[in-house]
Amino acid sequence: QVQLVESGGGLVQPGGSLRLSCAVSGVRFSIYAMGWYRRTPGKQRDLVATISSGGTSNYADNVMGRFTISRDNAKNTLDLQMNSLKPEDTAVYYCNVRNVLNGFTSWGPGTQVTVSS
């Protein structure tokens, strides 16, 4: 049974930093592509960053240079370091795991990030 659990969300002032983590179990973590997505009320879930099984990362234009995605295949964890946070980064952030060969995908329940003074 696949399980993804996000942590690290919260309230932060503009310009501040947060680090999100996602603990993954029930899959062979090292062979899966991983990603962080976010959704604000009334909008679709948007890509934030992805990282392949080989460690290649990809970022949305609006977080490039501020956010860093990383994975630890030994610990089955995915992280997102978020710096220089802006109010428009406020959203629920979701962890995603995806098998690029068979299309299997799974999501965590999400963690709220609020950037406000």
C-alpha positions in Angstrom: 0.0 0.0 0.0 1.5 3.3 -1.1 1.6 6.1 1.4 2.9 9.6 1.1 2.9 12.0 4.1 3.9 15.6 3.8 5.2 17.7 6.6 6.8 21.1 7.2 4.0 23.5 6.1 3.0 26.5 8.2 2.8 30.3 8.4 5.8 32.3 7.3 6.5 36.0 6.6 7.3 37.2 3.1 11.0 36.7 2.4 11.2 33.8 4.8 11.9 30.1 4.2 10.3 26.7 4.8 11.3 23.2 4.1 8.7 20.6 3.2 9.3 16.9 3.5 7.5 13.9 2.1 7.9 10.4 3.6 7.1 7.7 1.1 6.4 4.0 1.8 5.0 1.1 -0.1 6.9 1.6 -3.4 10.4 1.0 -4.6 11.2 4.7 -4.1 14.4 4.9 -6.1 12.9 4.1 -9.4 10.0 6.6 -9.3 9.9 10.1 -10.4 8.8 12.5 -7.6 7.3 15.9 -7.6 5.8 18.8 -5.6 2.6 20.4 -6.8 0.4 23.1 -5.3 -3.2 24.3 -5.4 -4.9 27.5 -4.3 -8.7 27.7 -3.8 -10.6 27.7 -7.0 -7.6 26.8 -9.2 -6.1 23.6 -10.6 -3.1 21.8 -9.1 0.0 23.3 -10.6 3.5 21.8 -10.9 6.1 23.3 -8.6 9.1 21.0 -9.1 9.9 17.5 -10.2 12.9 15.2 -9.8 13.6 12.1 -11.8 14.8 8.8 -10.5 18.2 9.8 -11.8 18.1 13.1 -9.9 17.3 15.5 -12.8 15.2 18.4 -11.5 12.7 20.6 -13.2 11.0 23.8 -11.9 8.1 26.0 -12.7 9.3 29.4 -13.9 7.8 31.2 -10.9 9.8 29.3 -8.3 13.1 28.9 -10.3 16.0 30.1 -8.2 14.0 30.2 -5.0 13.0 26.6 -4.5 15.2 23.5 -4.5 13.8 19.9 -4.8 15.9 17.0 -3.5 15.4 13.3 -2.8 17.1 10.8 -0.5 16.7 7.3 -1.9 18.2 5.7 1.3 15.5 7.3 3.5 12.6 7.3 1.0 12.1 11.0 1.4 11.5 14.0 -0.9 12.2 17.5 0.2 11.4 21.0 -1.1 13.5 23.9 0.3 11.6 27.1 -0.3 13.4 30.4 0.1 12.4 34.1 -0.5 8.8 33.1 -0.1 6.1 35.4 -1.5 2.4 35.8 -0.7 1.6 34.2 -4.0 3.3 31.0 -2.9 0.4 30.5 -0.4 -1.2 27.1 -1.3 -1.7 23.6 -0.3 1.4 21.7 -1.4 1.2 18.0 -2.5 3.8 15.3 -2.9 3.5 13.0 -5.9 5.1 9.8 -6.9 5.0 8.5 -10.5 6.1 5.5 -12.4 7.0 6.7 -15.9 6.9 3.2 -17.3 3.4 2.2 -16.3 1.8 5.5 -15.4 1.1 4.6 -11.8 0.8 7.7 -9.6 -0.1 8.6 -6.0 -0.6 11.7 -4.0 -0.2 12.8 -0.4 -2.9 14.6 1.5 -1.2 17.9 1.2 0.3 20.5 3.6 -0.8 24.1 3.9 1.8 26.9 3.3 0.7 30.4 4.1 3.0 33.4 3.4 1.7 36.5 5.1 2.8 39.3 7.3 
